Amino acid sequence: MGLIKAAKCALVPLTVALLLLGTTNGASPQAALQIVTELGNLKSALGQVGPILSAVLFIIAGVFYAVGQVMPPDKRANFHSTAINIIIGAIVVGVLSVASTSLATASSHLLSNMTSNSL
């Protein structure tokens, strides 16, 4: 769950910037270019770190599952549910790192269309 909260916190400033850019009448093309550049940087960082983070999360989930096997039944359920949550986080990170190129391209097109319409 911590990974999901971190992702939400990272998306909030970007969403606010996009909303402000879209609601201003005279949005400067430089601001859109800067956001497109930041999206490119985010894409490349996610493309490099994402697969490694996903693999590490799968390993950590395996450790939690294995430790849960030697625990009493009430603790075993806690460890197994934690392992499942970590696996879901690893899958989300893996999917986002694979889809980051498509997401960045779509966002760039959206921003370029918004700035060309406001000029």
Stockholm file with secondary structure:
# STOCKHOLM 1.0

chainA/1-119         MGLIKAAKCALVPLTVALLLLGTTNGASPQAALQIVTELGNLKSALGQVGPILSAVLFIIAGVFYAVGQVMPPDKRANFHSTAINIIIGAIVVGVLSVASTSLATASSHLLSNMTSNSL
#=GR chainA/1-119 SS CHHHHHHHHHHHHHHHHHHHHHHCTTCCHHHHHHHHHHHHHHHHHHHHHHHHHHHHHHHHHHHHHHHHHTSCHHHHHHHHHHHHHHHHHHHHHHHHHHHHHHHHHHHHHHHHHHHHHHC
#=GC SS_cons         CHHHHHHHHHHHHHHHHHHHHHHCTTCCHHHHHHHHHHHHHHHHHHHHHHHHHHHHHHHHHHHHHHHHHTSCHHHHHHHHHHHHHHHHHHHHHHHHHHHHHHHHHHHHHHHHHHHHHHC
//
